[in-house]
């Protein structure tokens, strides 16, 4: 049996399935029962405004700091003490 035949049989079997006649009504009832209150809508709008404002603020600070160069110097001499691990293994 070829791959195309298997796919055609699967599609034919899916077409034979009859949906429930009350499925649409149950879905619409579920959607309508989950309405947001005014307090929730305000909280969502306020959080979106805070995120956008903080993004703009951070963006302007980064744009103003482009003339300054920052460097991070780390003394990693203590990290590279591999002789301590070699003595434990032996």
FIMARRO-301852 format. One record per atom (N, C-alpha, C): atom name; x, y, z; residue in three letters. Coordinates in steps of 0.05 Angstrom, whole numbers, plus 5000, padded with zeros to 4 digits. Layout:
N
CA	X	Y	Z	ALA $
...
# end
This chain:
90
N	5017	4976	5000	UNK $
CA	5000	5000	5000	UNK $
C	5018	5025	5000	UNK $
N	5012	5043	4982	UNK $
CA	5028	5067	4980	UNK $
C	5020	5088	5000	UNK $
N	5038	5107	5003	UNK $
CA	5033	5128	5022	UNK $
C	5008	5144	5014	UNK $
N	5005	5149	4988	UNK $
CA	4982	5164	4978	UNK $
C	4956	5150	4984	UNK $
N	4955	5123	4982	UNK $
CA	4931	5108	4988	UNK $
C	4924	5110	5018	UNK $
N	4944	5109	5035	UNK $
CA	4939	5111	5064	UNK $
C	4927	5138	5070	UNK $
N	4938	5159	5058	UNK $
CA	4928	5186	5063	UNK $
C	4899	5189	5053	UNK $
N	4893	5178	5029	UNK $
CA	4866	5179	5019	UNK $
C	4846	5164	5036	UNK $
N	4854	5141	5047	UNK $
CA	4837	5126	5065	UNK $
C	4831	5142	5091	UNK $
N	4852	5155	5101	UNK $
CA	4849	5170	5126	UNK $
C	4830	5194	5121	UNK $
N	4833	5207	5098	UNK $
CA	4816	5230	5092	UNK $
C	4787	5221	5089	UNK $
N	4783	5199	5075	UNK $
CA	4756	5188	5072	UNK $
C	4743	5182	5099	UNK $
N	4759	5170	5117	UNK $
CA	4748	5163	5143	UNK $
C	4741	5188	5159	UNK $
N	4757	5209	5156	UNK $
CA	4752	5234	5170	UNK $
C	4727	5248	5159	UNK $
N	4722	5245	5133	UNK $
CA	4698	5257	5121	UNK $
C	4672	5243	5131	UNK $
N	4674	5218	5138	UNK $
CA	4651	5203	5147	UNK $
C	4642	5210	5175	UNK $
N	4659	5223	5191	UNK $
CA	4652	5230	5218	UNK $
C	4631	5252	5218	UNK $
N	4610	5248	5233	UNK $
CA	4589	5269	5234	UNK $
C	4592	5285	5260	UNK $
N	4593	5312	5258	UNK $
CA	4596	5328	5282	UNK $
C	4570	5329	5298	UNK $
N	4573	5334	5323	UNK $
CA	4550	5336	5340	UNK $
C	4533	5361	5332	UNK $
N	4507	5358	5331	UNK $
CA	4490	5380	5323	UNK $
C	4490	5403	5343	UNK $
N	4497	5397	5368	UNK $
CA	4497	5418	5389	UNK $
C	4525	5429	5395	UNK $
N	4544	5421	5379	UNK $
CA	4572	5430	5384	UNK $
C	4574	5461	5382	UNK $
N	4562	5472	5361	UNK $
CA	4564	5501	5357	UNK $
C	4551	5516	5381	UNK $
N	4529	5507	5390	UNK $
CA	4515	5520	5413	UNK $
C	4532	5518	5439	UNK $
N	4544	5495	5444	UNK $
CA	4561	5492	5467	UNK $
C	4585	5510	5466	UNK $
N	4598	5513	5443	UNK $
CA	4621	5530	5440	UNK $
C	4614	5559	5444	UNK $
N	4592	5568	5432	UNK $
CA	4584	5596	5435	UNK $
C	4576	5602	5464	UNK $
N	4563	5583	5478	UNK $
CA	4556	5588	5506	UNK $
C	4581	5590	5523	UNK $
N	4601	5573	5517	UNK $
CA	4626	5574	5533	UNK $
C	4640	5601	5528	UNK $
N	4640	5611	5504	UNK $
CA	4653	5636	5498	UNK $
C	4639	5659	5511	UNK $
N	4613	5659	5511	UNK $
CA	4598	5681	5522	UNK $
C	4599	5681	5553	UNK $
N	4603	5658	5565	UNK $
CA	4604	5657	5594	UNK $
C	4631	5667	5605	UNK $
N	4651	5670	5589	UNK $
CA	4678	5677	5598	UNK $
C	4684	5707	5591	UNK $
N	4665	5724	5594	UNK $
CA	4670	5752	5588	UNK $
C	4687	5764	5611	UNK $
N	4704	5783	5603	UNK $
CA	4721	5796	5623	UNK $
C	4707	5820	5636	UNK $
N	4712	5824	5661	UNK $
CA	4700	5847	5675	UNK $
C	4715	5872	5668	UNK $
N	4704	5894	5675	UNK $
CA	4717	5920	5669	UNK $
C	4744	5922	5683	UNK $
N	4745	5911	5707	UNK $
CA	4770	5912	5723	UNK $
C	4793	5897	5708	UNK $
N	4786	5874	5697	UNK $
CA	4806	5858	5683	UNK $
C	4815	5872	5657	UNK $
N	4796	5884	5643	UNK $
CA	4803	5898	5619	UNK $
C	4821	5921	5625	UNK $
N	4816	5936	5647	UNK $
CA	4833	5958	5655	UNK $
C	4861	5948	5662	UNK $
N	4862	5926	5676	UNK $
CA	4888	5915	5684	UNK $
C	4905	5907	5660	UNK $
N	4892	5895	5641	UNK $
CA	4906	5887	5616	UNK $
C	4916	5912	5601	UNK $
N	4899	5932	5598	UNK $
CA	4907	5956	5584	UNK $
C	4929	5970	5598	UNK $
N	4928	5972	5625	UNK $
CA	4949	5985	5640	UNK $
C	4975	5970	5638	UNK $
N	4975	5944	5638	UNK $
CA	5000	5929	5636	UNK $
C	5012	5932	5608	UNK $
N	4996	5934	5588	UNK $
CA	5007	5938	5561	UNK $
C	5019	5966	5559	UNK $
N	5006	5986	5571	UNK $
CA	5017	6013	5571	UNK $
C	5044	6014	5586	UNK $
N	5046	6000	5608	UNK $
CA	5071	6000	5624	UNK $
C	5093	5987	5608	UNK $
N	5087	5965	5594	UNK $
CA	5108	5951	5578	UNK $
C	5117	5969	5556	UNK $
N	5099	5982	5542	UNK $
CA	5107	5999	5519	UNK $
C	5123	6023	5529	UNK $
N	5114	6035	5551	UNK $
CA	5129	6059	5562	UNK $
C	5157	6051	5571	UNK $
N	5159	6028	5584	UNK $
CA	5186	6020	5593	UNK $
C	5204	6013	5570	UNK $
N	5193	6002	5548	UNK $
CA	5208	5996	5524	UNK $
C	5218	6022	5511	UNK $
N	5201	6042	5510	UNK $
CA	5209	6068	5499	UNK $
C	5230	6081	5516	UNK $
N	5227	6080	5542	UNK $
CA	5246	6091	5561	UNK $
C	5274	6078	5558	UNK $
N	5274	6051	5558	UNK $
CA	5299	6037	5555	UNK $
C	5312	6043	5527	UNK $
N	5296	6044	5507	UNK $
CA	5306	6050	5480	UNK $
C	5319	6077	5478	UNK $
N	5307	6097	5491	UNK $
CA	5319	6124	5490	UNK $
C	5344	6125	5507	UNK $
N	5346	6110	5529	UNK $
CA	5370	6110	5545	UNK $
C	5393	6097	5530	UNK $
N	5387	6076	5515	UNK $
CA	5408	6062	5500	UNK $
C	5417	6080	5477	UNK $
N	5398	6094	5464	UNK $
CA	5405	6112	5442	UNK $
C	5422	6135	5452	UNK $
N	5418	6144	5476	UNK $
CA	5435	6166	5487	UNK $
C	5462	6157	5495	UNK $
N	5466	6131	5502	UNK $
CA	5491	6121	5512	UNK $
C	5508	6109	5490	UNK $
N	5502	6114	5464	UNK $
CA	5518	6101	5443	UNK $
C	5546	6112	5441	UNK $
N	5551	6136	5451	UNK $
CA	5577	6148	5449	UNK $
C	5597	6136	5470	UNK $
N	5586	6125	5491	UNK $
CA	5603	6114	5512	UNK $
C	5607	6084	5507	UNK $
N	5631	6075	5511	UNK $
CA	5638	6047	5508	UNK $
C	5641	6034	5535	UNK $
N	5629	6011	5539	UNK $
CA	5632	5997	5565	UNK $
C	5648	5972	5560	UNK $
N	5664	5965	5580	UNK $
CA	5679	5940	5578	UNK $
C	5676	5926	5605	UNK $
N	5677	5900	5603	UNK $
CA	5675	5883	5627	UNK $
C	5701	5868	5630	UNK $
N	5716	5874	5650	UNK $
CA	5741	5860	5655	UNK $
C	5737	5841	5678	UNK $
N	5744	5816	5673	UNK $
CA	5741	5795	5693	UNK $
C	5768	5782	5697	UNK $
N	5776	5780	5722	UNK $
CA	5801	5766	5728	UNK $
C	5794	5736	5732	UNK $
N	5800	5720	5712	UNK $
CA	5793	5692	5713	UNK $
C	5816	5674	5721	UNK $
N	5836	5685	5734	UNK $
CA	5859	5669	5742	UNK $
C	5851	5648	5763	UNK $
N	5831	5654	5779	UNK $
CA	5822	5634	5799	UNK $
C	5805	5612	5786	UNK $
N	5792	5618	5764	UNK $
CA	5776	5599	5751	UNK $
C	5793	5577	5738	UNK $
N	5816	5585	5728	UNK $
CA	5833	5567	5713	UNK $
C	5853	5552	5729	UNK $
N	5848	5547	5754	UNK $
CA	5865	5531	5771	UNK $
C	5859	5501	5768	UNK $
N	5866	5490	5745	UNK $
CA	5859	5463	5739	UNK $
C	5877	5443	5755	UNK $
N	5899	5452	5765	UNK $
CA	5916	5434	5780	UNK $
C	5902	5424	5806	UNK $
N	5883	5439	5816	UNK $
CA	5868	5430	5839	UNK $
C	5851	5406	5833	UNK $
N	5840	5405	5809	UNK $
CA	5823	5382	5801	UNK $
C	5841	5358	5794	UNK $
N	5864	5363	5783	UNK $
CA	5882	5341	5776	UNK $
C	5892	5326	5801	UNK $
N	5896	5340	5823	UNK $
CA	5906	5327	5847	UNK $
C	5884	5310	5859	UNK $
N	5859	5317	5856	UNK $
CA	5836	5302	5867	UNK $
C	5833	5276	5852	UNK $
N	5837	5276	5825	UNK $
CA	5832	5253	5809	UNK $
C	5853	5232	5814	UNK $
N	5878	5239	5819	UNK $
CA	5900	5220	5822	UNK $
C	5899	5205	5848	UNK $
# end
